[in-house]
């Protein structure tokens, strides 16, 4: 599940934003996996909301996406 609703608040799984990035950049999950030095299966599981981010992946995403680690840590919660 990529979306969680609580009262009037809606929270999205970090994979939702990863998928959005993939779509905007016009790249494949395999290409992103190479950039993040991980497997396409990991990216697929992340995009589909089956796994949460590891601390290592938080760091890699912040570097590749040009964001802070705090952003990804907050999304992961």
For each residue, the residues with C-beta under 8 A, 3 or more apart:
1: 4 13 49
2: 12 13 15 16 48 49
3: 10 11 12 13 16
4: 1 10 11 12 13
5: 9 10 11
6: 9 11
7:
8:
9: 5 6
10: 3 4 5
11: 3 4 5 6
12: 2 3 4 16 17 75
13: 1 2 3 4 16 49 75
14: 17 18 46 52 53 61 72 75 76
15: 2 18 19 46 47 48 49
16: 2 3 12 13 19 20 47 49
17: 12 14 20 21 75
18: 14 15 21 22 32 43 46 47 61
19: 15 16 22 23 47
20: 16 17 23 24
21: 17 18 24 25 32 65
22: 18 19 25 27 28 29 32 47
23: 19 20 26
24: 20 21
25: 21 22
26: 23
27: 22 31 32
28: 22 31 32
29: 22 32 33 40 43 44 47
30: 33 34 40 43
31: 27 28 34 35
32: 18 21 22 27 28 29 35 36 43 64
33: 29 30 36 38 39 40 42 43
34: 30 31 37
35: 31 32 64
36: 32 33 43 57 60 61 64
37: 34 60
38: 33 42 43 57 60
39: 33 42 43
40: 29 30 33 43 44
41: 44 45
42: 33 38 39 45 46 51 57
43: 18 29 30 32 33 36 38 39 40 46 47
44: 29 40 41 47 48
45: 41 42 48 50 51
46: 14 15 18 42 43 49 50 51 53 57
47: 15 16 18 19 22 29 43 44
48: 2 15 44 45
49: 1 2 13 15 16 46
50: 45 46
51: 42 45 46
52: 14 76
53: 14 46 57 58 61 72 73 75 76
54: 57 58
55: 58 59
56: 59 60
57: 36 38 42 46 53 54 60 61 72
58: 53 54 55 61 62 69 72 73 76
59: 55 56 62 63 69
60: 36 37 38 56 57 63 64
61: 14 18 36 53 57 58 64 65 67 72
62: 58 59 65 66 67 68 69 71 72
63: 59 60 66
64: 32 35 36 60 61
65: 21 61 62
66: 62 63
67: 61 62 71 72
68: 62 71 72
69: 58 59 62 72 73
70: 73 74
71: 62 67 68 74 75
72: 14 53 57 58 61 62 67 68 69 75 76
73: 53 58 69 70 76 77
74: 70 71 77
75: 12 13 14 17 53 71 72
76: 14 52 53 58 72 73
77: 73 74
